[in-house]
Amino acid sequence: MARTFTVSRSILVQAPPSTVYEQVSRPGQMGRWSPENLGANLPDGDGPAPVGLVFEGRNKRGMFRWTTRCTVTAAEPGSRFAFRVHAIGLKRPRLRAPIATWEYRFKEVEGEAGASGPATRVTETWTDDRRTWPDFVAAVFDRVATGGRTFAAFQVGNIDRTLRNLKRELEGVSSR
């Protein structure tokens, strides 16, 4: 079976693209929605992250904890936010290697019937940047790290939970 290198999922959020972007582009806040991410250590506060910003993400899966080093690769307000994960480690991200790219796209769409104001289709995409890993090595690693699944299948579940949590929080905020 061929490896899947990219998975994307979308959800409709009853909030304008600028509002959704303003939240998602703050890596320190991602822990509010993600089932794995605990937030990030940022060098200059927690405003929307600009292209080139390097930050450390704090993560967990069960009792296992790790840190990643990431660089923002796209910061287009109201449209697109992306970052590349390029180092990983337990307390410090010491192992440098292409790991993954995360991207969020925001597109204004008609809201649900009866909803007031604009809505945003939020698309979250995970791309496996471990292209140089032999397939059999990646398959064994993935199954150990995810409890028996490929990273692509595992990330679909993570993305779905993240998007549902983001929707719940932002719609709760925008309806007040």
DRENSEVO-708652 format. One line per field, with one value per residue: x, y, z of N, C-alpha, C in turn. Coordinates in nm, 3 decimals. Layout:
<pts>
n_c1	[X	...]
n_c2	[Y	...]
n_c3	[Z	...]
ca_c1	[X	...]
ca_c2	[Y	...]
ca_c3	[Z	...]
c_c1	[X	...]
c_c2	[Y	...]
c_c3	[Z	...]
</pts>
This chain:
<pts>
n_c1	[0.083	0.059	0.217	0.044	0.087	-0.033	-0.307	-0.627	-0.884	-1.201	-1.413	-1.709	-1.723	-1.904	-1.810	-1.624	-1.354	-1.129	-1.147	-1.122	-0.868	-0.714	-0.713	-0.613	-0.360	-0.196	0.032	0.073	-0.179	-0.288	-0.312	-0.558	-0.740	-0.633	-0.590	-0.339	-0.145	0.002	0.036	0.267	0.604	0.689	0.900	0.833	0.590	0.232	0.100	-0.048	0.143	0.425	0.559	0.851	0.890	1.025	0.934	0.878	0.694	0.486	0.398	0.181	0.102	-0.091	0.094	0.332	0.556	0.676	0.884	0.879	1.049	0.952	0.881	0.722	0.572	0.383	0.174	-0.091	-0.316	-0.651	-0.665	-0.458	-0.248	0.055	0.297	0.618	0.744	1.051	1.234	1.277	1.234	1.271	1.280	1.399	1.409	1.619	1.683	1.725	1.535	1.330	0.992	0.705	0.445	0.210	-0.094	-0.335	-0.625	-0.848	-1.166	-1.417	-1.760	-2.110	-2.316	-2.470	-2.819	-3.024	-2.822	-2.642	-2.431	-2.096	-1.947	-1.684	-1.500	-1.286	-0.990	-0.778	-0.459	-0.234	0.093	0.315	0.646	0.850	0.988	1.218	1.237	1.243	0.962	0.890	1.021	0.899	0.638	0.658	0.749	0.534	0.316	0.395	0.416	0.155	-0.019	-0.088	-0.179	-0.139	0.041	-0.102	-0.373	-0.405	-0.370	-0.598	-0.801	-0.702	-0.708	-0.983	-1.084	-0.953	-1.061	-1.337	-1.330	-1.227	-1.436	-1.650	-1.556	-1.511	-1.760	-1.909	-1.793	-1.844	-2.119	-2.195]
n_c2	[-0.117	0.219	0.501	0.764	1.099	1.342	1.484	1.634	1.821	1.979	2.236	2.424	2.737	2.965	3.249	3.538	3.517	3.671	3.675	3.403	3.347	3.522	3.389	3.124	3.179	3.218	3.047	2.981	2.946	2.716	2.485	2.504	2.386	2.159	1.802	1.705	1.908	2.132	2.399	2.672	2.792	3.116	3.366	3.640	3.721	3.660	3.729	3.735	3.521	3.606	3.543	3.347	3.344	3.159	2.900	2.701	2.412	2.254	1.926	1.637	1.292	1.067	0.961	1.044	1.304	1.572	1.807	2.039	2.212	2.481	2.666	2.949	2.955	3.070	3.350	3.491	3.716	3.635	3.449	3.240	3.031	2.883	2.642	2.488	2.190	2.113	2.008	1.793	1.668	1.546	1.718	1.932	2.038	1.862	1.682	1.734	1.747	1.717	1.707	1.760	1.955	2.198	2.340	2.598	2.704	2.966	3.045	3.259	3.191	3.132	3.147	2.910	2.830	3.071	3.173	3.457	3.692	3.653	3.336	3.094	2.863	2.647	2.491	2.242	2.114	1.848	1.762	1.508	1.534	1.354	1.238	1.110	0.884	0.534	0.344	0.111	0.158	0.394	0.295	0.108	0.276	0.460	0.298	0.218	0.469	0.567	0.384	0.171	0.265	0.435	0.746	0.924	0.834	0.859	1.136	1.237	1.195	1.361	1.613	1.639	1.655	1.887	2.084	2.068	2.153	2.412	2.530	2.509	2.674	2.928	2.987	3.002	3.227	3.421	3.437	3.571]
n_c3	[0.000	-0.088	0.062	0.226	0.192	0.245	0.412	0.435	0.592	0.636	0.777	0.845	0.986	1.174	1.153	1.056	0.807	0.889	1.167	1.234	1.127	1.287	1.533	1.476	1.375	1.588	1.735	2.005	2.106	2.000	2.153	2.273	2.106	1.976	2.003	2.062	2.080	2.311	2.310	2.249	2.273	2.231	2.085	2.089	2.236	2.198	1.956	1.622	1.419	1.223	0.889	0.886	1.160	1.424	1.637	1.934	1.968	2.206	2.289	2.333	2.373	2.512	2.785	2.686	2.609	2.403	2.221	1.953	1.687	1.494	1.193	1.070	0.758	0.593	0.614	0.565	0.623	0.704	0.501	0.471	0.670	0.766	0.883	0.919	1.052	1.180	1.356	1.638	1.972	2.312	2.562	2.443	2.103	1.942	1.734	1.406	1.119	0.824	0.911	0.922	0.762	0.842	0.745	0.716	0.565	0.482	0.381	0.278	0.292	0.212	0.495	0.723	0.695	0.841	0.995	1.109	0.957	0.811	0.712	0.748	0.561	0.694	0.625	0.721	0.674	0.679	0.601	0.539	0.579	0.578	0.358	0.274	0.424	0.414	0.301	0.453	0.698	0.783	0.808	1.021	1.230	1.238	1.318	1.572	1.699	1.681	1.783	1.616	1.369	1.047	1.008	0.852	0.869	1.144	1.176	1.048	1.237	1.445	1.319	1.263	1.529	1.618	1.443	1.504	1.774	1.743	1.593	1.777	1.987	1.857	1.745	1.973	2.087	1.887	1.892	2.116]
ca_c1	[0.000	0.138	0.206	-0.030	0.171	-0.109	-0.449	-0.695	-1.023	-1.259	-1.534	-1.766	-1.728	-1.987	-1.730	-1.552	-1.217	-1.032	-1.157	-1.067	-0.723	-0.656	-0.694	-0.529	-0.223	-0.129	0.071	0.060	-0.318	-0.332	-0.346	-0.700	-0.823	-0.567	-0.582	-0.199	-0.061	-0.019	0.070	0.400	0.690	0.713	1.001	0.783	0.450	0.139	0.021	-0.042	0.283	0.466	0.645	0.988	0.896	1.060	0.878	0.882	0.563	0.484	0.302	0.163	0.018	-0.091	0.190	0.452	0.566	0.788	0.891	0.916	1.087	0.870	0.899	0.604	0.604	0.280	0.094	-0.172	-0.434	-0.782	-0.656	-0.373	-0.143	0.123	0.428	0.692	0.807	1.181	1.319	1.196	1.309	1.189	1.271	1.444	1.407	1.758	1.694	1.682	1.496	1.194	0.897	0.568	0.398	0.069	-0.147	-0.475	-0.680	-0.972	-1.240	-1.550	-1.869	-2.244	-2.338	-2.581	-2.950	-3.060	-2.705	-2.616	-2.291	-2.020	-1.895	-1.553	-1.462	-1.149	-0.930	-0.651	-0.386	-0.108	0.177	0.427	0.770	0.952	0.991	1.339	1.228	1.189	0.823	0.877	1.065	0.790	0.522	0.683	0.751	0.397	0.229	0.438	0.386	0.012	-0.100	-0.132	-0.226	-0.045	0.028	-0.210	-0.501	-0.404	-0.387	-0.737	-0.872	-0.656	-0.758	-1.128	-1.106	-0.909	-1.158	-1.461	-1.304	-1.215	-1.572	-1.727	-1.509	-1.531	-1.903	-1.953	-1.745	-1.907	-2.264	-2.219]
ca_c2	[0.000	0.341	0.594	0.888	1.207	1.462	1.471	1.761	1.816	2.113	2.258	2.557	2.810	3.085	3.365	3.586	3.465	3.749	3.631	3.268	3.361	3.589	3.288	3.012	3.225	3.235	2.910	2.959	2.917	2.592	2.387	2.517	2.307	2.036	1.695	1.672	2.025	2.200	2.539	2.697	2.895	3.215	3.463	3.778	3.729	3.567	3.788	3.656	3.492	3.645	3.451	3.343	3.326	3.025	2.877	2.563	2.358	2.153	1.826	1.518	1.180	0.984	1.011	1.084	1.448	1.609	1.945	2.053	2.345	2.510	2.796	2.994	2.965	3.151	3.429	3.578	3.740	3.601	3.358	3.121	3.028	2.754	2.631	2.365	2.130	2.070	1.950	1.728	1.613	1.532	1.848	2.030	1.980	1.845	1.606	1.818	1.674	1.752	1.623	1.781	2.091	2.220	2.456	2.634	2.796	3.028	3.094	3.307	3.122	3.158	3.082	2.816	2.894	3.131	3.230	3.596	3.724	3.564	3.209	3.060	2.724	2.630	2.365	2.210	2.014	1.795	1.700	1.430	1.575	1.249	1.177	1.029	0.761	0.420	0.317	0.011	0.221	0.484	0.215	0.053	0.389	0.514	0.208	0.226	0.603	0.600	0.275	0.075	0.327	0.520	0.884	0.989	0.798	0.918	1.281	1.268	1.206	1.481	1.731	1.648	1.704	2.027	2.169	2.072	2.236	2.549	2.573	2.525	2.792	3.054	3.016	3.044	3.364	3.513	3.448	3.645]
ca_c3	[0.000	-0.099	0.174	0.206	0.243	0.275	0.444	0.460	0.637	0.641	0.857	0.830	1.113	1.163	1.191	0.937	0.792	0.966	1.307	1.244	1.105	1.405	1.637	1.431	1.347	1.718	1.773	2.149	2.137	1.936	2.255	2.309	2.014	1.932	2.102	2.091	2.105	2.439	2.290	2.194	2.331	2.126	2.127	2.098	2.274	2.133	1.849	1.498	1.386	1.088	0.814	0.936	1.305	1.471	1.769	1.982	2.003	2.313	2.245	2.417	2.328	2.631	2.883	2.614	2.581	2.316	2.175	1.812	1.640	1.377	1.129	0.996	0.615	0.527	0.707	0.480	0.708	0.652	0.387	0.483	0.771	0.758	0.945	0.892	1.170	1.128	1.460	1.741	2.084	2.432	2.628	2.344	1.968	1.901	1.610	1.295	0.997	0.781	0.981	0.872	0.738	0.877	0.673	0.741	0.465	0.526	0.265	0.315	0.221	0.266	0.623	0.733	0.695	0.968	1.062	1.072	0.932	0.723	0.762	0.691	0.545	0.743	0.580	0.786	0.596	0.732	0.499	0.592	0.512	0.595	0.224	0.254	0.501	0.339	0.338	0.560	0.822	0.822	0.848	1.155	1.321	1.250	1.395	1.712	1.752	1.679	1.836	1.515	1.244	0.975	1.054	0.775	0.932	1.278	1.167	1.014	1.364	1.515	1.247	1.288	1.665	1.623	1.373	1.585	1.891	1.694	1.558	1.902	2.060	1.784	1.732	2.106	2.105	1.793	1.916	2.242]
c_c1	[0.088	0.113	0.124	0.050	0.094	-0.254	-0.503	-0.837	-1.071	-1.381	-1.581	-1.782	-1.806	-1.913	-1.656	-1.409	-1.114	-1.031	-1.093	-0.915	-0.656	-0.628	-0.594	-0.384	-0.144	-0.089	0.058	-0.081	-0.366	-0.371	-0.490	-0.787	-0.764	-0.567	-0.439	-0.116	-0.100	0.008	0.212	0.473	0.728	0.812	0.944	0.635	0.363	0.048	0.023	0.103	0.315	0.549	0.788	0.999	0.928	1.005	0.892	0.743	0.578	0.369	0.293	0.078	0.021	0.004	0.318	0.446	0.687	0.774	0.935	0.964	1.017	0.904	0.774	0.645	0.501	0.199	0.019	-0.304	-0.567	-0.782	-0.580	-0.270	-0.079	0.255	0.486	0.757	0.939	1.280	1.228	1.287	1.220	1.174	1.310	1.443	1.549	1.775	1.636	1.655	1.360	1.095	0.757	0.546	0.249	0.023	-0.295	-0.516	-0.817	-1.042	-1.379	-1.654	-2.002	-2.259	-2.453	-2.712	-2.982	-2.943	-2.688	-2.467	-2.220	-1.975	-1.763	-1.540	-1.315	-1.102	-0.794	-0.587	-0.257	-0.035	0.296	0.552	0.882	0.968	1.112	1.336	1.180	1.049	0.810	0.920	0.954	0.670	0.539	0.679	0.609	0.310	0.267	0.394	0.238	-0.077	-0.160	-0.178	-0.112	-0.060	-0.084	-0.346	-0.513	-0.433	-0.528	-0.819	-0.832	-0.712	-0.908	-1.156	-1.067	-1.013	-1.290	-1.445	-1.293	-1.354	-1.653	-1.685	-1.541	-1.678	-1.962	-1.914	-1.823	-2.057	-2.295	-2.251]
c_c2	[0.125	0.431	0.716	0.999	1.331	1.425	1.609	1.734	1.960	2.116	2.401	2.619	2.939	3.205	3.410	3.530	3.541	3.706	3.494	3.273	3.418	3.489	3.180	3.054	3.255	3.095	2.881	2.920	2.782	2.484	2.394	2.424	2.169	1.928	1.660	1.792	2.090	2.349	2.551	2.801	2.989	3.320	3.602	3.786	3.637	3.633	3.697	3.642	3.533	3.535	3.462	3.324	3.180	3.010	2.731	2.522	2.252	2.056	1.710	1.416	1.079	1.043	1.063	1.233	1.474	1.754	1.945	2.196	2.366	2.648	2.829	3.018	3.045	3.221	3.534	3.602	3.713	3.498	3.228	3.140	2.890	2.760	2.493	2.320	2.068	2.025	1.896	1.676	1.605	1.666	1.961	1.964	1.970	1.774	1.690	1.733	1.725	1.654	1.637	1.928	2.094	2.347	2.473	2.734	2.841	3.087	3.135	3.237	3.166	3.083	2.984	2.893	2.946	3.193	3.375	3.614	3.621	3.436	3.182	2.909	2.718	2.493	2.350	2.097	1.977	1.729	1.634	1.468	1.472	1.170	1.085	0.898	0.649	0.386	0.219	0.069	0.314	0.406	0.159	0.166	0.442	0.427	0.206	0.360	0.634	0.490	0.187	0.134	0.394	0.662	0.955	0.959	0.860	1.067	1.321	1.285	1.331	1.608	1.747	1.704	1.851	2.119	2.178	2.163	2.384	2.606	2.602	2.653	2.921	3.087	3.056	3.189	3.459	3.529	3.525	3.789]
c_c3	[0.000	0.022	0.134	0.271	0.285	0.307	0.476	0.506	0.649	0.732	0.831	0.969	1.090	1.223	1.065	0.929	0.875	1.113	1.325	1.228	1.229	1.517	1.594	1.410	1.474	1.769	1.922	2.191	2.085	2.037	2.301	2.225	1.983	2.041	2.141	2.132	2.237	2.429	2.239	2.276	2.217	2.174	2.154	2.131	2.190	2.030	1.728	1.453	1.243	1.020	0.868	1.085	1.337	1.612	1.805	2.026	2.111	2.282	2.343	2.342	2.440	2.733	2.817	2.582	2.492	2.274	2.030	1.787	1.507	1.323	1.050	0.851	0.536	0.634	0.624	0.553	0.636	0.541	0.416	0.594	0.766	0.834	0.917	1.022	1.122	1.233	1.570	1.852	2.206	2.503	2.535	2.207	1.911	1.767	1.496	1.172	0.954	0.845	0.922	0.842	0.770	0.808	0.704	0.635	0.511	0.404	0.309	0.228	0.282	0.398	0.616	0.738	0.835	1.043	1.018	1.054	0.847	0.793	0.690	0.679	0.584	0.697	0.646	0.709	0.668	0.616	0.568	0.514	0.526	0.465	0.203	0.334	0.410	0.390	0.454	0.695	0.873	0.873	0.989	1.257	1.346	1.339	1.544	1.772	1.762	1.733	1.727	1.383	1.169	1.029	0.978	0.839	1.071	1.272	1.125	1.142	1.442	1.451	1.273	1.428	1.678	1.561	1.450	1.706	1.853	1.664	1.685	1.975	1.986	1.764	1.866	2.132	2.015	1.818	2.043	2.213]
</pts>
